[in-house]
Amino acid sequence: MAKHKFQLPVSVSGKDAWEVAREVSLTAGEILLDWWPRAKEVSDKGQNDIVTNVDRECEDHIRTAIRRHFPEHGVFGEEGKGDDPTIGWTWIIDPIDGTQNYAWGIPCFSIVVALAKDGEVVTGANFDPLNNEMFHAARGQGAFLNEEKIRVSDLSEFQDVVIGTDPAYGPVEGTTNTLQMLRKMWPAIKTTRMMGSSALGISYVATGRTDIYVHHRLQPYDQAAGIILMEEAGGLLTDRHGNRAGLYSDGLVASSSVIHQHFMEQTKYLQWRRPSTRALNPRER
């Protein structure tokens, strides 16, 4: 039986949402490259979190472009927040995923543009402008790196695994527990990578470059494109407790089903697996 093709909304310009996601992230990438690697205005916005003038300029550009294509849709972004992404058609955007890398001249960052229907991501793009790599997917239509279809790794031996992760948001316990988890994993795996961009971390699993990406806690805009990429690339995406991942999941584990099973078994008694004390919610700032 043929795979059902989900009907994406079509913009007032006649382009479907998948095409719009790619187009908008491409033009936003031009803004990031225009500023790269010049000095930026950097300010603190929370614990271990910063924002630059380029984040704001890029998000304004994306919001304007989306509203031009889909004036009736909501928009939820990292800097301006906005509409509830669990209600109706809502675009979820991160103008720079990896802001600290971008601010300090480290060449690892991307732009996330995704669309959700009542909280379920149906299409998304994650664009790395420095490497001209567009990771994109749409429900029922596959996952791609530029024009090439992608799949998760078929690795089955946990000892050969490359684990990607990054420090956690918020309370220090999340990062402490992540480091404890890596210490436990280290003798049993090939190596680990911290990239400073969770969106790229998930995308690399979808392409098979790495075998698993885990995070103690992410925001919706960090993982929105990654959710649909992993689903369409044949991967498994859950929270830290093995439940199907969504925009407000308690952490994230992205991998193939085989590696996921190994990882969950190896970590079942670790602090990293304990539930967060405070849940994310659609209006959290």
Residue frames as qw, qx, qy, qz and C-alpha x, y, z in Angstrom:
[[0.000, 0.888, 0.459, 0.000, 0.00, 0.00, 0.00],
 [0.390, 0.555, -0.034, 0.734, 1.36, 3.45, -0.92],
 [0.338, -0.310, -0.474, 0.752, 2.34, 5.77, 1.92],
 [0.043, 0.867, 0.496, -0.006, -0.30, 8.41, 2.56],
 [0.379, 0.290, 0.038, 0.878, 0.74, 11.85, 1.38],
 [0.167, -0.646, -0.501, 0.551, -0.20, 14.46, 3.95],
 [0.268, 0.759, 0.367, 0.466, -1.81, 17.54, 2.41],
 [0.406, -0.278, -0.209, 0.845, 0.28, 20.53, 3.41],
 [0.161, 0.854, 0.345, -0.354, -1.31, 23.98, 3.39],
 [0.540, 0.405, 0.321, 0.665, -0.66, 26.16, 0.34],
 [0.224, -0.446, -0.181, 0.847, 0.31, 29.81, 0.73],
 [0.354, 0.799, 0.255, -0.415, -1.32, 32.82, -0.92],
 [0.113, 0.692, -0.533, -0.474, 1.63, 32.75, -3.35],
 [0.873, 0.292, -0.242, -0.307, 0.77, 29.17, -4.40],
 [0.382, 0.443, -0.776, 0.235, 3.71, 27.51, -2.63],
 [0.793, -0.427, -0.422, -0.104, 3.17, 24.69, -0.16],
 [0.520, -0.835, 0.153, -0.097, 4.45, 24.93, 3.41],
 [0.880, -0.174, 0.219, 0.383, 7.43, 22.64, 2.74],
 [0.555, 0.521, 0.162, 0.628, 8.70, 24.93, -0.01],
 [0.151, -0.903, -0.014, -0.402, 8.07, 28.01, 2.12],
 [0.756, -0.629, 0.128, 0.128, 10.05, 26.53, 5.04],
 [0.788, 0.034, 0.227, 0.571, 13.05, 25.95, 2.76],
 [0.329, 0.704, 0.195, 0.599, 12.77, 29.31, 1.04],
 [0.331, -0.904, -0.010, -0.269, 12.46, 31.32, 4.25],
 [0.785, -0.528, 0.178, 0.272, 15.36, 29.54, 5.96],
 [0.706, 0.285, 0.223, 0.609, 17.54, 30.16, 2.88],
 [0.138, 0.796, 0.097, 0.582, 16.88, 33.89, 2.85],
 [0.578, -0.809, 0.060, -0.089, 17.39, 34.04, 6.62],
 [0.872, -0.166, 0.139, 0.440, 20.73, 32.33, 6.08],
 [0.469, 0.612, 0.092, 0.630, 21.82, 35.27, 3.95],
 [0.295, -0.886, 0.050, -0.355, 21.37, 37.54, 6.96],
 [0.821, -0.525, 0.169, 0.150, 23.54, 35.30, 9.13],
 [0.792, 0.160, 0.191, 0.557, 26.25, 35.18, 6.48],
 [0.202, 0.837, 0.071, 0.503, 26.15, 38.96, 5.99],
 [0.437, -0.842, 0.201, -0.244, 27.11, 39.36, 9.67],
 [0.929, -0.270, 0.166, 0.190, 29.55, 36.45, 9.80],
 [0.649, -0.361, -0.577, 0.341, 32.09, 36.67, 11.37],
 [0.064, 0.587, -0.107, 0.800, 31.75, 40.34, 12.33],
 [0.083, -0.053, -0.698, 0.709, 31.32, 41.39, 15.96],
 [0.326, -0.556, -0.628, -0.436, 27.71, 41.31, 17.19],
 [0.325, -0.463, 0.313, -0.763, 25.82, 42.97, 19.99],
 [0.559, -0.128, -0.817, 0.057, 25.55, 40.26, 22.63],
 [0.376, -0.437, 0.330, -0.747, 23.37, 40.37, 25.74],
 [0.010, -0.006, -0.964, 0.266, 22.37, 37.85, 28.40],
 [0.551, -0.220, -0.279, -0.755, 18.77, 36.62, 28.42],
 [0.888, -0.352, -0.031, -0.295, 18.93, 33.86, 31.03],
 [0.656, -0.538, 0.525, 0.072, 21.11, 31.30, 32.75],
 [0.495, -0.216, 0.715, 0.443, 23.86, 30.28, 30.31],
 [0.446, 0.608, 0.618, 0.224, 21.85, 31.85, 27.47],
 [0.151, -0.440, 0.124, 0.876, 22.51, 34.83, 25.22],
 [0.506, 0.724, 0.469, 0.018, 20.92, 36.72, 22.34],
 [0.382, -0.185, 0.285, 0.859, 22.50, 38.83, 19.60],
 [0.313, 0.525, 0.006, -0.791, 21.20, 41.63, 17.41],
 [0.262, 0.234, -0.765, -0.539, 21.36, 39.18, 14.51],
 [0.036, 0.272, 0.947, -0.165, 18.98, 36.75, 16.26],
 [0.226, 0.594, 0.462, -0.618, 16.40, 39.52, 16.45],
 [0.275, 0.519, -0.363, -0.724, 16.95, 40.76, 12.90],
 [0.160, 0.113, -0.922, -0.334, 16.74, 37.24, 11.52],
 [0.095, 0.382, 0.878, -0.273, 13.60, 36.35, 13.49],
 [0.287, 0.594, 0.185, -0.729, 11.88, 39.54, 12.35],
 [0.264, 0.386, -0.630, -0.620, 12.70, 38.61, 8.76],
 [0.086, -0.079, -0.988, -0.104, 11.32, 35.07, 9.17],
 [0.174, 0.487, 0.687, -0.510, 8.13, 36.24, 10.89],
 [0.310, 0.569, -0.080, -0.757, 7.47, 38.81, 8.16],
 [0.239, 0.273, -0.790, -0.494, 8.08, 36.28, 5.38],
 [0.001, -0.216, -0.972, 0.093, 5.82, 33.66, 6.95],
 [0.228, 0.564, 0.520, -0.600, 2.98, 36.10, 7.52],
 [0.296, 0.479, -0.367, -0.741, 3.27, 37.20, 3.90],
 [0.272, 0.103, -0.896, -0.336, 2.78, 33.60, 2.76],
 [0.409, -0.405, -0.817, -0.027, 0.35, 32.46, 5.48],
 [0.116, -0.441, 0.153, -0.877, -1.36, 35.50, 7.07],
 [0.740, -0.431, -0.149, -0.495, -3.78, 33.30, 9.04],
 [0.839, -0.056, -0.480, 0.249, -1.10, 31.10, 10.65],
 [0.527, -0.846, 0.080, 0.021, 0.42, 31.62, 14.08],
 [0.597, 0.556, -0.427, 0.391, 4.15, 32.05, 14.69],
 [0.730, -0.680, 0.065, 0.029, 6.15, 30.98, 17.75],
 [0.637, 0.594, -0.317, 0.375, 9.83, 31.91, 17.91],
 [0.697, -0.178, -0.434, 0.543, 12.75, 31.85, 20.31],
 [0.261, 0.050, -0.195, 0.944, 13.16, 35.59, 20.69],
 [0.310, -0.176, -0.071, -0.932, 9.64, 36.97, 20.27],
 [0.262, 0.174, 0.891, -0.326, 7.71, 33.86, 21.41],
 [0.356, 0.067, -0.383, -0.850, 4.12, 34.47, 20.21],
 [0.773, -0.080, -0.188, -0.601, 1.32, 32.04, 19.44],
 [0.688, -0.291, 0.626, -0.226, 0.73, 28.71, 21.18],
 [0.256, 0.409, -0.773, -0.412, 2.31, 26.03, 18.92],
 [0.160, 0.100, 0.974, -0.129, -0.13, 23.39, 20.19],
 [0.390, 0.602, 0.523, -0.460, -3.16, 25.17, 18.69],
 [0.571, 0.776, 0.124, -0.237, -4.01, 25.29, 14.97],
 [0.771, 0.463, 0.007, 0.438, -1.44, 25.96, 12.26],
 [0.323, -0.926, 0.153, 0.118, 1.63, 27.47, 13.93],
 [0.682, 0.569, -0.313, 0.335, 5.12, 28.06, 12.58],
 [0.726, -0.654, 0.070, 0.200, 7.96, 27.38, 15.03],
 [0.576, 0.726, -0.159, 0.341, 11.21, 29.20, 14.37],
 [0.659, -0.613, 0.087, 0.427, 14.71, 29.52, 15.77],
 [0.389, 0.911, -0.124, -0.059, 16.63, 32.27, 13.95],
 [0.346, 0.620, -0.679, 0.185, 19.99, 30.95, 15.16],
 [0.932, -0.354, -0.010, -0.080, 20.22, 27.54, 16.77],
 [0.810, -0.029, -0.056, 0.583, 23.70, 27.68, 18.23],
 [0.033, 0.975, 0.068, 0.207, 23.73, 31.39, 19.10],
 [0.543, -0.756, 0.296, 0.216, 26.77, 31.05, 21.35],
 [0.729, 0.043, 0.464, 0.502, 28.72, 29.39, 18.52],
 [0.377, 0.758, 0.333, 0.415, 27.63, 32.15, 16.15],
 [0.210, -0.976, 0.003, -0.059, 28.51, 34.92, 18.60],
 [0.550, -0.677, 0.420, 0.249, 31.99, 33.58, 19.35],
 [0.347, 0.684, -0.526, -0.367, 32.88, 32.74, 15.75],
 [0.399, -0.162, 0.902, 0.011, 32.49, 28.96, 16.00],
 [0.385, 0.220, -0.512, -0.736, 31.18, 27.67, 12.63],
 [0.169, -0.206, -0.963, -0.035, 28.36, 25.44, 13.84],
 [0.266, 0.340, 0.438, -0.788, 24.86, 26.94, 13.79],
 [0.062, 0.283, 0.820, 0.493, 21.63, 26.75, 11.81],
 [0.371, 0.007, 0.037, -0.928, 18.16, 28.18, 11.19],
 [0.105, 0.245, 0.959, -0.097, 15.02, 26.25, 12.12],
 [0.450, 0.105, -0.087, -0.882, 11.68, 26.82, 10.37],
 [0.049, -0.140, -0.988, -0.044, 8.91, 24.27, 10.99],
 [0.494, -0.193, -0.173, -0.830, 5.13, 24.07, 10.83],
 [0.027, 0.088, 0.943, -0.320, 2.88, 22.29, 13.33],
 [0.492, -0.333, -0.433, -0.677, -0.82, 21.47, 13.22],
 [0.745, -0.557, -0.057, -0.362, -2.25, 21.32, 16.76],
 [0.527, -0.686, 0.498, -0.055, 1.22, 20.57, 18.12],
 [0.864, 0.046, 0.457, 0.208, 2.17, 17.90, 15.55],
 [0.059, -0.644, 0.443, 0.621, 5.05, 18.94, 13.29],
 [0.791, 0.464, 0.385, -0.108, 4.18, 18.30, 9.63],
 [0.707, 0.575, 0.006, 0.411, 7.09, 19.90, 7.80],
 [0.429, -0.861, 0.113, 0.249, 10.36, 21.56, 8.69],
 [0.682, 0.602, -0.174, 0.378, 13.72, 22.81, 7.49],
 [0.604, -0.722, 0.127, 0.314, 17.02, 23.17, 9.31],
 [0.632, 0.728, -0.035, 0.265, 19.51, 25.18, 7.25],
 [0.661, -0.506, 0.143, 0.535, 23.27, 25.35, 7.88],
 [0.408, 0.907, 0.023, -0.107, 24.26, 28.41, 5.82],
 [0.203, -0.760, 0.568, 0.241, 28.03, 28.04, 6.19],
 [0.367, -0.177, 0.881, 0.238, 28.00, 24.56, 4.65],
 [0.479, 0.199, -0.362, -0.774, 24.99, 25.20, 2.41],
 [0.171, -0.085, -0.982, -0.001, 23.25, 22.16, 3.89],
 [0.545, -0.151, 0.001, -0.825, 19.46, 22.12, 3.96],
 [0.028, -0.094, -0.981, 0.170, 17.98, 19.34, 6.09],
 [0.472, 0.053, 0.024, -0.880, 14.25, 19.17, 5.38],
 [0.006, -0.158, -0.987, -0.028, 11.26, 16.86, 5.55],
 [0.520, -0.076, -0.041, -0.850, 7.49, 16.70, 5.20],
 [0.607, -0.055, 0.689, -0.392, 5.05, 14.18, 6.58],
 [0.811, 0.324, 0.473, -0.117, 4.76, 11.15, 4.32],
 [0.604, 0.794, -0.075, 0.000, 7.26, 12.54, 1.80],
 [0.864, 0.118, -0.170, 0.459, 10.63, 11.62, 3.26],
 [0.394, -0.855, 0.098, 0.323, 13.63, 13.42, 4.74],
 [0.713, 0.596, 0.054, 0.365, 16.35, 15.05, 2.67],
 [0.441, -0.614, 0.148, 0.638, 19.75, 16.71, 2.80],
 [0.126, 0.416, -0.411, -0.801, 19.54, 19.18, -0.05],
 [0.693, 0.231, -0.311, -0.609, 18.16, 16.91, -2.82],
 [0.433, 0.203, -0.878, 0.025, 19.37, 13.57, -1.45],
 [0.775, -0.458, -0.232, -0.370, 17.08, 11.35, 0.60],
 [0.070, 0.516, -0.721, 0.457, 18.49, 10.49, 4.02],
 [0.833, -0.330, -0.411, -0.170, 18.14, 7.65, 6.54],
 [0.524, -0.740, 0.379, -0.183, 19.35, 7.06, 10.07],
 [0.086, 0.540, -0.837, 0.001, 22.37, 4.84, 10.67],
 [0.896, -0.062, -0.328, -0.293, 21.90, 1.07, 10.46],
 [0.203, 0.458, -0.759, 0.416, 24.58, 0.50, 13.09],
 [0.797, -0.384, -0.372, -0.280, 23.68, -2.29, 15.52],
 [0.738, -0.124, -0.444, 0.493, 26.76, -2.57, 17.75],
 [0.297, -0.939, -0.172, -0.025, 26.57, -0.12, 20.66],
 [0.678, -0.466, 0.155, 0.547, 30.36, -0.17, 21.07],
 [0.456, 0.198, 0.400, 0.770, 30.67, 1.65, 17.72],
 [0.004, 0.862, 0.500, 0.081, 28.18, 4.39, 18.57],
 [0.264, 0.181, -0.078, 0.944, 28.91, 8.12, 18.25],
 [0.185, -0.728, -0.628, 0.204, 26.72, 9.98, 20.78],
 [0.145, 0.447, 0.071, 0.880, 25.85, 13.63, 20.29],
 [0.362, -0.725, -0.554, 0.191, 24.65, 15.80, 23.18],
 [0.175, 0.576, -0.082, 0.794, 24.86, 19.32, 24.59],
 [0.099, -0.061, -0.632, 0.766, 24.62, 21.00, 28.01],
 [0.086, -0.614, -0.783, -0.049, 21.10, 21.33, 29.37],
 [0.106, -0.628, -0.136, -0.758, 18.93, 24.43, 29.74],
 [0.588, -0.670, -0.136, -0.432, 18.04, 25.82, 33.13],
 [0.674, -0.669, 0.287, -0.123, 19.07, 24.30, 36.48],
 [0.088, 0.676, -0.729, -0.063, 22.62, 23.00, 36.68],
 [0.670, -0.136, 0.703, -0.197, 21.36, 19.51, 37.57],
 [0.818, 0.523, 0.137, -0.197, 20.48, 18.87, 33.93],
 [0.468, 0.745, -0.471, 0.067, 24.05, 19.42, 32.75],
 [0.311, -0.521, 0.753, -0.256, 25.50, 17.60, 35.77],
 [0.795, 0.075, 0.551, -0.242, 23.32, 14.59, 35.00],
 [0.745, 0.649, -0.108, -0.106, 24.30, 14.74, 31.32],
 [0.196, 0.717, -0.655, 0.140, 27.99, 14.63, 32.22],
 [0.546, -0.285, 0.735, -0.284, 27.33, 11.73, 34.59],
 [0.864, 0.354, 0.277, -0.229, 25.54, 9.91, 31.79],
 [0.590, 0.724, -0.358, 0.001, 28.48, 10.43, 29.41],
 [0.152, -0.602, 0.754, -0.216, 30.90, 9.16, 32.04],
 [0.731, -0.023, 0.630, -0.262, 28.81, 6.00, 32.32],
 [0.807, 0.554, 0.130, -0.158, 28.56, 5.62, 28.53],
 [0.154, 0.843, -0.481, -0.187, 32.18, 6.40, 27.69],
 [0.340, -0.389, 0.849, 0.112, 33.73, 2.92, 28.11],
 [0.587, 0.282, 0.754, -0.083, 30.92, 1.35, 26.05],
 [0.520, 0.807, 0.238, -0.148, 30.88, 3.66, 22.99],
 [0.711, 0.394, 0.114, 0.571, 33.16, 4.90, 20.20],
 [0.291, 0.022, -0.137, 0.947, 33.11, 8.62, 21.07],
 [0.016, 0.782, 0.571, -0.249, 30.89, 11.62, 21.79],
 [0.284, 0.307, 0.226, 0.880, 30.37, 15.07, 20.26],
 [0.041, -0.744, -0.459, 0.484, 29.04, 18.34, 21.69],
 [0.412, 0.410, 0.432, 0.690, 28.23, 20.72, 18.83],
 [0.054, -0.315, -0.242, 0.916, 26.43, 23.58, 20.55],
 [0.469, 0.139, -0.264, -0.832, 23.50, 23.25, 18.15],
 [0.515, 0.064, 0.802, -0.297, 20.84, 20.71, 19.06],
 [0.695, 0.566, 0.099, -0.433, 19.09, 21.21, 15.71],
 [0.465, 0.620, -0.614, -0.150, 22.23, 20.14, 13.87],
 [0.240, -0.320, 0.885, -0.239, 22.81, 17.38, 16.41],
 [0.677, 0.266, 0.583, -0.361, 19.43, 15.83, 15.58],
 [0.638, 0.675, -0.157, -0.335, 19.90, 16.44, 11.84],
 [0.160, 0.591, -0.788, -0.065, 23.21, 14.59, 11.90],
 [0.456, -0.033, 0.859, -0.232, 21.46, 11.54, 13.36],
 [0.689, 0.526, 0.299, -0.398, 18.84, 11.74, 10.61],
 [0.532, 0.716, -0.402, -0.207, 21.63, 11.62, 8.01],
 [0.984, -0.050, -0.106, 0.133, 23.53, 8.80, 9.72],
 [0.346, 0.705, -0.412, 0.462, 26.58, 10.96, 10.48],
 [0.145, -0.329, 0.748, -0.558, 26.11, 10.22, 14.17],
 [0.329, -0.159, -0.922, -0.127, 24.12, 7.39, 15.70],
 [0.361, -0.678, -0.633, 0.096, 22.24, 9.03, 18.56],
 [0.083, 0.426, -0.159, 0.887, 21.58, 12.51, 19.93],
 [0.458, -0.577, -0.659, 0.154, 20.35, 12.99, 23.48],
 [0.053, 0.439, -0.152, 0.884, 19.43, 16.08, 25.46],
 [0.130, -0.245, -0.777, 0.564, 18.16, 16.59, 29.00],
 [0.184, 0.732, 0.531, -0.384, 15.73, 19.34, 27.99],
 [0.259, 0.116, 0.445, 0.849, 15.00, 21.29, 24.82],
 [0.310, 0.450, 0.240, -0.803, 12.64, 24.05, 23.80],
 [0.698, 0.514, 0.475, -0.151, 10.10, 23.53, 20.96],
 [0.442, 0.863, -0.170, -0.175, 12.09, 25.67, 18.52],
 [0.218, -0.616, 0.744, 0.141, 15.26, 23.62, 19.12],
 [0.360, -0.073, 0.928, 0.064, 13.69, 20.33, 18.08],
 [0.613, 0.484, 0.271, -0.563, 10.72, 21.20, 15.84],
 [0.579, 0.582, -0.457, -0.342, 12.46, 20.44, 12.53],
 [0.022, 0.394, -0.914, 0.093, 14.26, 17.50, 14.10],
 [0.591, 0.101, 0.659, -0.453, 11.00, 15.79, 15.02],
 [0.774, 0.527, 0.103, -0.335, 9.80, 15.51, 11.42],
 [0.343, 0.669, -0.650, -0.109, 13.32, 14.80, 10.11],
 [0.208, -0.298, 0.910, -0.202, 13.72, 11.81, 12.41],
 [0.683, 0.259, 0.539, -0.419, 10.24, 10.46, 11.71],
 [0.719, 0.638, -0.054, -0.271, 10.76, 10.63, 7.96],
 [0.283, 0.662, -0.694, -0.003, 14.35, 9.32, 8.09],
 [0.824, -0.047, -0.557, -0.096, 13.22, 6.09, 9.73],
 [0.256, 0.288, -0.666, 0.639, 14.43, 6.98, 13.21],
 [0.501, -0.599, -0.623, 0.046, 12.95, 6.82, 16.68],
 [0.076, 0.443, -0.218, 0.866, 12.44, 9.99, 18.72],
 [0.565, -0.588, -0.578, -0.006, 11.38, 9.78, 22.36],
 [0.280, -0.862, 0.215, -0.364, 11.67, 11.70, 25.59],
 [0.059, 0.559, -0.776, 0.288, 14.14, 10.54, 28.25],
 [0.551, -0.122, 0.691, -0.451, 11.61, 8.01, 29.51],
 [0.234, 0.023, 0.922, 0.308, 10.89, 6.28, 26.19],
 [0.368, 0.662, 0.567, -0.324, 7.62, 8.05, 25.36],
 [0.497, 0.579, 0.410, 0.500, 7.02, 9.46, 21.87],
 [0.323, -0.285, -0.088, 0.898, 8.65, 12.88, 21.67],
 [0.169, 0.833, 0.478, 0.221, 6.75, 16.09, 21.01],
 [0.219, 0.761, -0.046, 0.609, 7.34, 19.82, 21.20],
 [0.357, -0.713, 0.312, -0.517, 7.23, 19.88, 25.00],
 [0.909, -0.077, -0.404, 0.069, 8.84, 16.53, 25.81],
 [0.573, -0.772, 0.277, 0.006, 10.90, 15.97, 28.93],
 [0.370, -0.541, 0.671, 0.347, 14.21, 15.63, 27.15],
 [0.732, 0.555, -0.175, -0.354, 15.05, 13.87, 23.91],
 [0.544, -0.301, 0.744, 0.245, 16.59, 10.65, 22.59],
 [0.663, 0.628, -0.107, -0.393, 16.97, 10.48, 18.78],
 [0.221, -0.438, 0.846, 0.211, 18.40, 7.36, 17.14],
 [0.533, 0.045, -0.734, -0.418, 17.55, 4.18, 15.29],
 [0.808, -0.401, -0.082, -0.423, 15.27, 1.78, 17.14],
 [0.889, 0.004, -0.374, 0.263, 18.14, -0.66, 17.75],
 [0.393, 0.293, -0.386, 0.782, 20.49, 1.91, 19.27],
 [0.418, -0.512, 0.049, -0.749, 17.62, 3.46, 21.21],
 [0.894, -0.332, -0.250, -0.168, 16.96, 0.14, 22.94],
 [0.745, 0.076, -0.373, 0.547, 20.64, -0.23, 23.89],
 [0.120, 0.428, -0.230, 0.866, 20.83, 3.34, 25.21],
 [0.596, -0.507, -0.046, -0.621, 17.68, 3.10, 27.33],
 [0.918, -0.238, -0.309, 0.077, 18.93, -0.14, 28.87],
 [0.622, 0.187, -0.327, 0.686, 22.35, 1.37, 29.67],
 [0.030, 0.346, -0.190, 0.918, 20.87, 4.48, 31.31],
 [0.509, -0.534, -0.559, -0.378, 17.82, 3.16, 33.17],
 [0.633, -0.574, -0.414, 0.315, 19.30, 3.65, 36.65],
 [0.435, 0.101, -0.058, 0.893, 20.97, 7.02, 36.01],
 [0.012, -0.575, -0.368, 0.730, 19.90, 10.42, 37.35],
 [0.045, 0.185, -0.462, -0.866, 19.72, 11.59, 33.72],
 [0.218, -0.294, -0.837, -0.407, 16.54, 9.54, 33.31],
 [0.092, -0.479, -0.691, 0.534, 14.71, 11.09, 36.28],
 [0.144, 0.794, 0.516, 0.287, 11.76, 13.37, 35.40],
 [0.209, 0.363, -0.099, 0.903, 12.37, 17.13, 35.38],
 [0.132, -0.401, -0.668, 0.613, 10.98, 18.95, 38.39],
 [0.254, 0.601, 0.182, -0.736, 9.41, 21.69, 36.26],
 [0.576, 0.412, 0.658, 0.255, 7.59, 21.04, 32.99],
 [0.086, -0.070, 0.339, 0.934, 7.78, 23.25, 29.94],
 [0.324, 0.623, 0.651, -0.290, 4.54, 24.82, 28.81],
 [0.485, 0.598, 0.463, 0.439, 3.38, 26.56, 25.62],
 [0.035, 0.958, 0.100, 0.265, 3.77, 30.07, 27.04],
 [0.725, -0.543, 0.015, 0.423, 7.04, 29.62, 28.90],
 [0.334, 0.914, -0.157, 0.168, 9.57, 32.35, 28.37]]
